[in-house]
Amino acid sequence: MLKEFVDTPTVMGFTRYERREDTKPEDFIQASREWQRNFLKKQSGIVMHRLLGNLRGQFADAIFAVDRASFSNMTEQYKENPSSKALMALIDPESIKPILNLILKEEVQVPANFSCIEFGTLQPRQDGDFSETAMLVASKRLDDEYISNHPQAISHFIGKIDENTYSEIAFAQTLGAASEICNGYLSNAVCGEFLEMFDPASFDLDFWFVLA
């Protein structure tokens, strides 16, 4: 955690990538911690950062910011920072996939005590009467009637990536809990109503556990 819970984030950056083949995972994790201390902690408006990994050996950065301007300023400053350059030297540049998510939920609190993030992207069906308002109503119902019944669920919200792409982001205490909650969507009517709004072919979902 970079700062106390004093700011309400409105955007979340999520960038996935792979390390270079000649880089040891432990060296990469240490470089990320140094980057967090020497660069991110000094950036105004950056609320939280977590280095994540998945079961395929990939990495990701999850970064909360108070607004888009703060996030953009951080990315501009990133280019010249020594700890950023040291970290980038360990990453396969062809593997980098950045996503900026506008949080579509008011007064989101920075999650605490989580060890896993479920991050998925999805696009609306083209043959239906999709509306963002109806989607957010369905998401709130999903929160109230499904996710709230899982004590290891910590936070859940929808992000907007562009005019035709959304993200579903959930935080849980463990990887196992996150997986169970997600798998339960398939047998729950409320979850089914939410998923029916989206094109199944567009789903891109993975589970990420905290490394630093």
Sine and cosine of phi, psi and omega as CSV:
sin_phi,cos_phi,sin_psi,cos_psi,sin_omega,cos_omega
0.00,0.00,0.71,-0.71,-0.06,-1.00
-1.00,0.02,-0.63,0.78,-0.10,-1.00
-0.63,-0.78,0.18,-0.98,0.10,-1.00
-0.93,0.36,0.31,-0.95,-0.04,-1.00
-0.98,0.20,0.94,0.35,-0.05,-1.00
-0.94,-0.35,-0.31,0.95,-0.04,-1.00
-0.91,-0.42,0.59,-0.80,0.06,-1.00
-1.00,-0.07,0.88,-0.47,-0.03,-1.00
-0.97,0.25,0.52,-0.85,0.08,-1.00
-0.86,-0.51,-0.19,0.98,0.06,-1.00
-0.70,-0.71,0.45,-0.89,0.08,-1.00
-0.70,-0.71,0.87,-0.50,0.10,-1.00
-1.00,0.06,0.66,-0.75,0.05,-1.00
-0.69,-0.72,0.94,-0.35,-0.04,-1.00
-0.85,-0.52,0.85,-0.52,0.03,-1.00
-0.97,-0.26,0.45,-0.89,-0.05,-1.00
-0.20,-0.98,0.05,-1.00,0.05,-1.00
-0.80,-0.59,0.51,-0.86,0.05,-1.00
-0.98,0.20,0.35,-0.94,0.10,-0.99
-0.91,0.41,0.49,-0.87,-0.07,-1.00
-0.88,0.47,-0.46,0.89,-0.03,-1.00
-1.00,-0.03,0.19,0.98,0.01,-1.00
-0.97,-0.23,0.79,-0.62,0.06,-1.00
-0.97,0.24,0.63,-0.77,0.01,-1.00
-0.83,0.56,-0.65,0.76,-0.02,-1.00
-0.91,0.41,-0.55,0.83,0.05,-1.00
-0.94,0.35,-0.61,0.79,0.01,-1.00
-0.92,0.40,-0.68,0.73,0.01,-1.00
-0.88,0.47,-0.67,0.74,0.02,-1.00
-0.90,0.43,-0.65,0.76,0.04,-1.00
-0.89,0.46,-0.59,0.81,0.03,-1.00
-0.92,0.38,-0.63,0.78,0.04,-1.00
-0.90,0.43,-0.65,0.76,0.04,-1.00
-0.91,0.41,-0.62,0.79,0.06,-1.00
-0.89,0.45,-0.65,0.76,0.03,-1.00
-0.88,0.47,-0.71,0.70,-0.03,-1.00
-0.95,0.32,-0.69,0.72,-0.17,-0.99
-1.00,0.02,-0.29,0.96,-0.03,-1.00
-0.81,-0.58,-0.89,0.45,-0.13,-0.99
-0.87,0.49,-0.64,0.77,-0.05,-1.00
-0.88,0.48,-0.38,0.92,-0.05,-1.00
-1.00,-0.07,-0.02,1.00,-0.08,-1.00
-1.00,0.00,0.84,-0.54,0.01,-1.00
-0.90,0.44,0.71,-0.70,0.07,-1.00
1.00,0.06,-0.09,1.00,0.07,-1.00
-1.00,-0.01,0.87,-0.50,-0.16,-0.99
-0.99,-0.10,-0.66,0.75,-0.07,-1.00
-0.49,-0.87,0.55,-0.83,0.15,-0.99
-0.68,-0.74,0.66,-0.75,0.18,-0.98
-0.71,-0.70,0.73,-0.68,0.20,-0.98
-1.00,0.08,0.76,-0.65,-0.08,-1.00
-0.85,-0.53,0.37,-0.93,0.13,-0.99
-0.69,-0.73,0.37,-0.93,0.10,-0.99
-0.85,-0.52,0.03,-1.00,-0.09,-1.00
-0.96,0.28,-0.09,1.00,0.05,-1.00
-0.99,-0.13,0.09,1.00,0.04,-1.00
0.99,0.12,0.23,0.97,0.05,-1.00
-1.00,0.00,0.26,-0.97,0.01,-1.00
-0.84,-0.54,0.29,-0.96,0.08,-1.00
-0.43,-0.90,0.50,-0.87,0.15,-0.99
-0.95,-0.33,0.79,-0.61,0.15,-0.99
-0.94,-0.33,0.86,-0.51,-0.07,-1.00
-0.76,-0.65,0.86,-0.50,0.10,-0.99
-1.00,-0.02,0.66,-0.75,0.07,-1.00
-0.70,-0.72,0.43,-0.90,-0.05,-1.00
-0.94,0.35,-0.47,0.88,0.03,-1.00
-0.34,-0.94,0.15,-0.99,-0.04,-1.00
-0.90,0.44,-0.59,0.81,-0.01,-1.00
-0.89,0.45,-0.66,0.75,0.02,-1.00
-0.90,0.44,-0.65,0.76,0.01,-1.00
-0.92,0.40,-0.69,0.73,0.01,-1.00
-0.90,0.44,-0.65,0.76,0.02,-1.00
-0.89,0.45,-0.64,0.77,0.04,-1.00
-0.88,0.47,-0.68,0.73,-0.02,-1.00
-0.92,0.40,-0.54,0.84,0.05,-1.00
-0.94,0.35,-0.69,0.72,0.01,-1.00
-0.92,0.39,-0.46,0.89,-0.05,-1.00
-0.82,0.57,-0.63,0.78,-0.18,-0.98
-0.87,0.49,-0.53,0.85,-0.11,-0.99
-0.97,-0.25,-0.03,1.00,-0.06,-1.00
-0.98,0.20,0.72,-0.69,-0.03,-1.00
-0.86,0.50,-0.66,0.75,-0.01,-1.00
-0.94,0.34,-0.49,0.87,0.09,-1.00
-0.92,0.40,-0.69,0.72,0.00,-1.00
-0.90,0.43,-0.63,0.78,0.02,-1.00
-0.90,0.43,-0.62,0.78,0.02,-1.00
-0.94,0.35,-0.69,0.72,-0.01,-1.00
-0.89,0.46,-0.48,0.88,0.01,-1.00
-0.91,0.40,-0.27,0.96,-0.03,-1.00
-0.98,-0.18,-0.04,1.00,-0.09,-1.00
-0.96,-0.28,0.64,-0.77,0.14,-0.99
-0.95,0.30,0.93,-0.36,-0.10,-0.99
-0.90,0.44,-0.45,0.89,-0.01,-1.00
-0.95,0.30,-0.27,0.96,-0.08,-1.00
-1.00,-0.07,-0.11,0.99,-0.13,-0.99
-0.96,0.28,0.81,-0.59,-0.01,-1.00
-0.73,-0.68,1.00,-0.05,-0.02,-1.00
-1.00,0.09,0.61,-0.79,0.07,-1.00
-0.69,-0.72,0.78,-0.62,0.09,-1.00
-0.96,-0.27,0.82,-0.57,-0.07,-1.00
-0.93,-0.36,0.86,-0.51,0.16,-0.99
-0.99,0.14,0.87,-0.49,-0.09,-1.00
-0.96,0.28,0.86,-0.51,-0.04,-1.00
-0.99,-0.14,0.78,0.63,0.03,-1.00
-0.46,-0.89,0.76,-0.65,-0.05,-1.00
-0.97,0.24,0.57,-0.82,0.12,-0.99
0.82,0.57,0.69,0.73,0.09,-1.00
-0.92,0.39,0.76,-0.65,0.06,-1.00
-1.00,-0.02,0.58,-0.81,0.06,-1.00
-0.90,0.44,0.85,-0.53,-0.05,-1.00
-0.89,0.45,0.57,-0.82,0.04,-1.00
-0.81,-0.59,0.43,-0.90,0.11,-0.99
0.86,0.51,0.59,0.81,0.09,-1.00
-0.96,-0.28,0.42,-0.91,0.09,-1.00
-0.80,-0.59,0.00,1.00,-0.02,-1.00
-0.56,-0.83,0.62,-0.79,0.14,-0.99
-0.86,-0.51,0.78,-0.62,0.20,-0.98
-1.00,-0.09,0.85,-0.52,-0.02,-1.00
-0.82,-0.57,0.85,-0.52,0.01,-1.00
-0.70,-0.72,0.56,-0.83,0.11,-0.99
-0.91,-0.41,0.52,-0.85,-0.07,-1.00
-0.38,-0.93,0.42,-0.91,-0.05,-1.00
-0.82,-0.58,0.57,-0.82,-0.02,-1.00
-0.89,0.46,0.48,-0.88,0.15,-0.99
-0.89,0.46,0.59,-0.81,0.00,-1.00
-1.00,0.03,-0.20,0.98,-0.07,-1.00
-0.97,-0.25,0.21,0.98,-0.04,-1.00
-0.85,-0.52,-0.02,-1.00,0.01,-1.00
-0.98,-0.19,0.91,0.40,-0.04,-1.00
-0.95,0.31,0.67,-0.74,0.18,-0.98
-0.66,-0.75,0.62,-0.79,0.00,-1.00
-0.89,0.46,-0.60,0.80,0.01,-1.00
-0.88,0.47,-0.73,0.68,0.01,-1.00
-0.90,0.43,-0.60,0.80,0.03,-1.00
-0.89,0.46,-0.67,0.75,0.00,-1.00
-0.94,0.35,-0.56,0.83,0.10,-0.99
-0.89,0.45,-0.68,0.73,0.02,-1.00
-0.91,0.41,-0.59,0.80,0.03,-1.00
-0.92,0.40,-0.66,0.75,0.04,-1.00
-0.90,0.43,-0.64,0.77,0.04,-1.00
-0.90,0.44,-0.62,0.79,0.06,-1.00
-0.88,0.48,-0.68,0.73,0.07,-1.00
-0.86,0.52,-0.76,0.65,-0.14,-0.99
-0.95,0.32,-0.59,0.80,-0.16,-0.99
-0.96,-0.29,-0.19,0.98,0.01,-1.00
-0.82,-0.58,-0.88,0.48,-0.10,-0.99
-0.90,0.43,-0.56,0.83,0.00,-1.00
-0.90,0.44,-0.29,0.96,0.01,-1.00
-1.00,0.10,-0.03,1.00,-0.02,-1.00
-0.94,-0.35,0.96,-0.28,-0.09,-1.00
-0.89,0.45,-0.36,0.93,0.00,-1.00
-1.00,0.00,-0.01,1.00,0.11,-0.99
-0.99,0.16,0.71,-0.71,-0.09,-1.00
-0.94,-0.35,-0.70,0.72,-0.02,-1.00
-0.39,-0.92,0.46,-0.89,-0.01,-1.00
-0.44,-0.90,0.74,-0.68,0.07,-1.00
-0.38,-0.93,0.21,-0.98,0.04,-1.00
-0.97,-0.25,0.65,-0.76,0.09,-1.00
-0.90,-0.43,0.42,-0.91,0.07,-1.00
-0.92,-0.39,0.83,-0.55,-0.03,-1.00
-1.00,-0.09,-0.74,0.67,0.10,-0.99
-0.45,-0.89,-0.15,-0.99,-0.11,-0.99
-0.91,0.42,-0.29,0.96,-0.04,-1.00
-0.79,-0.61,0.21,0.98,-0.05,-1.00
-0.66,-0.75,0.75,-0.66,0.03,-1.00
-0.85,-0.53,0.26,-0.97,0.09,-1.00
-0.81,-0.59,0.57,-0.82,0.16,-0.99
-0.92,-0.38,0.81,-0.58,-0.13,-0.99
-0.79,-0.61,0.81,-0.58,-0.02,-1.00
-0.71,-0.71,0.60,-0.80,0.00,-1.00
-0.90,-0.44,0.69,-0.73,-0.01,-1.00
-0.65,-0.76,0.28,-0.96,-0.04,-1.00
-0.93,0.36,-0.52,0.86,-0.03,-1.00
-0.61,-0.79,0.31,-0.95,0.07,-1.00
-0.89,0.46,-0.67,0.74,0.00,-1.00
-0.88,0.48,-0.68,0.74,0.01,-1.00
-0.90,0.43,-0.69,0.72,0.01,-1.00
-0.87,0.50,-0.67,0.75,0.00,-1.00
-0.91,0.42,-0.68,0.73,0.01,-1.00
-0.90,0.44,-0.68,0.73,0.00,-1.00
-0.89,0.46,-0.70,0.72,0.00,-1.00
-0.91,0.42,-0.70,0.72,-0.01,-1.00
-0.90,0.44,-0.46,0.89,0.01,-1.00
-0.93,0.36,-0.28,0.96,0.06,-1.00
-0.82,0.57,-0.58,0.81,-0.16,-0.99
-0.93,0.36,-0.34,0.94,-0.04,-1.00
-0.90,-0.44,0.21,0.98,-0.04,-1.00
-0.91,-0.42,0.78,-0.62,-0.09,-1.00
-0.91,0.42,-0.65,0.76,-0.01,-1.00
-0.90,0.44,-0.68,0.73,0.05,-1.00
-0.90,0.44,-0.62,0.78,0.01,-1.00
-0.88,0.48,-0.63,0.78,0.03,-1.00
-0.89,0.45,-0.61,0.79,0.04,-1.00
-0.92,0.39,-0.75,0.66,-0.04,-1.00
-0.90,0.43,-0.49,0.87,-0.02,-1.00
-0.89,0.46,-0.31,0.95,0.01,-1.00
-0.97,0.25,-0.20,0.98,-0.15,-0.99
-0.87,-0.50,0.40,-0.92,0.03,-1.00
-0.98,0.20,0.90,-0.44,-0.03,-1.00
-0.84,0.55,-0.50,0.87,-0.01,-1.00
-0.93,0.37,-0.27,0.96,-0.04,-1.00
-1.00,-0.03,-0.13,0.99,-0.09,-1.00
-0.92,0.39,0.74,-0.67,0.09,-1.00
-0.67,-0.74,0.96,-0.26,-0.20,-0.98
-0.76,-0.64,0.63,-0.77,0.12,-0.99
-0.45,-0.89,0.26,-0.97,0.01,-1.00
-0.91,-0.42,0.71,-0.70,-0.11,-0.99
-0.79,-0.61,0.77,-0.64,0.00,-1.00
-0.95,-0.30,0.47,-0.88,-0.11,-0.99
-0.96,0.28,0.76,-0.65,0.08,-1.00
-0.94,-0.34,-0.54,0.84,-0.01,-1.00
-0.30,-0.95,0.00,0.00,0.00,0.00
